[in-house]
């Protein structure tokens, strides 16, 4: 049982690292897209305000919330596997 908990803790640490890497990557690609859209023209107002407003909207988006599946799916798979392997 201790080995399972250790493996679960290690998986949690690795998934946390993966979560933050994905979050940083997705936010940087969104910021880059906003910068390109502003530079292409047709957008009124200051550049920084436009980008910050877009990033605020992105913070509320479904795509950013779906990154939580990085935790949910593997941990659920591990729990289900442990349950069925130990089920008598």
DALINGI-V672705 format. One record per residue. RES is the residue in three letters. OMEGA is omega in degrees with one decimal (* if undefined). NEAR is the number of other ideal C-beta (glycine too) atoms within 12 Angstrom. Layout:
BEGIN
RES;OMEGA;NEAR + RES;OMEGA;NEAR
END
This chain:
BEGIN
UNK;179.2;9 + UNK;179.5;8 + UNK;178.5;10 + UNK;179.0;17 + UNK;176.9;14 + UNK;178.6;12 + UNK;178.7;19 + UNK;177.9;23 + UNK;177.7;16 + UNK;177.9;16 + UNK;179.2;26 + UNK;178.6;20 + UNK;179.8;15 + UNK;178.2;19 + UNK;175.5;26 + UNK;176.9;20 + UNK;178.5;16 + UNK;178.9;21 + UNK;-177.9;26 + UNK;176.6;17 + UNK;177.8;16 + UNK;-180.0;22 + UNK;178.7;24 + UNK;-179.3;16 + UNK;-178.8;17 + UNK;178.7;25 + UNK;-179.6;24 + UNK;177.5;17 + UNK;177.6;18 + UNK;178.7;25 + UNK;179.0;25 + UNK;178.3;18 + UNK;177.7;19 + UNK;178.6;26 + UNK;179.3;20 + UNK;179.3;17 + UNK;178.4;17 + UNK;-178.7;23 + UNK;178.4;14 + UNK;176.1;11 + UNK;178.4;10 + UNK;-179.9;9 + UNK;-178.7;18 + UNK;172.8;10 + UNK;-179.8;13 + UNK;-177.0;11 + UNK;-177.2;19 + UNK;179.7;14 + UNK;178.7;15 + UNK;-178.2;25 + UNK;179.7;26 + UNK;176.9;19 + UNK;177.4;20 + UNK;178.8;26 + UNK;175.9;24 + UNK;177.0;17 + UNK;179.6;16 + UNK;178.1;25 + UNK;179.2;19 + UNK;-172.4;12 + UNK;179.1;16 + UNK;-177.8;13 + UNK;-179.7;19 + UNK;179.2;24 + UNK;-179.7;15 + UNK;177.2;16 + UNK;177.5;26 + UNK;176.5;19 + UNK;174.8;19 + UNK;176.5;25 + UNK;-168.3;25 + UNK;-175.2;17 + UNK;-179.7;18 + UNK;-179.9;23 + UNK;176.3;23 + UNK;178.4;17 + UNK;178.1;17 + UNK;-179.4;24 + UNK;179.5;19 + UNK;178.0;14 + UNK;178.7;17 + UNK;-179.6;19 + UNK;-176.5;13 + UNK;177.1;11 + UNK;-177.4;11 + UNK;-178.5;11 + UNK;179.2;8 + UNK;*;5
END
